[in-house]
Amino acid sequence: MMFFLKNNSPISKDRSWFTLVELVVATTILSIIMLSIFSIYFNIVDTNKKLELARVLQENSRNITENIAKDIREKWIDYWFYTSLTEELNYSWSGNTILAIKWPQFYCLMDSSNVCKSDCEGNRECFIWKSWWKRISDERVIINKLRFFISWTNDDVTNLSREWKVTLVFELWIMPWKWLNADLAKTTKLNIQTTISEKIYKK
């Protein structure tokens, strides 16, 4: 069957057209799909960023502990240094803010003013410093609450008397960068505690 307009042009009854309702439904479905794709994409990007930040923290943590452990085992602790201090050589609640190594070197928490600090409150550039003028942690992280708990034990199993040990405790934070959200940097941290003996079990 054929229909004719006023100008006698034919229109087929079987010809299909998109209605407004169909266009709205198609646009809605497409929008939902696109939103899902973008959501998945941003989640992947966020996960990758968090993994990268965790890698930075672990890399610095390993570098710090390996440097300190190497000096403790090769040069030993300068425990005579602490005899002139009021801090005791034990597992006190406060701990020592300086680790003294023989021949003479030491580790401490330092800020941008090149002054050894007890804590890094309010400062965004604190790092672990080794005399003389060697920075151990890099510029991507902030170090805070660095403590050295020094003690000794008598070990009947290995026949080693007065075995000096250092328990190293500190907080590791991500330094806020231009491309990094400040809230994400603030919530990304690592609490480190490890015990290092000055005895080398070899030879």
Protein Blocks (a to p, Z undefined) as FASTA:
>chain_A
ZZddfkopacdfklccddfklmmmmmmmmmmmmmmmmmmmmmmmmmmmmmmmmmmmmmmm
mmmmmmmmmmmmmnopafklmmmpmbdcdddfkopabdcdehiaddddddfkopacfbfg
hiabbccdddehiafbdckbccehiacdddddddfklopghiacddddddddddddfklc
fklmmmgccdddddddfbdceZZ
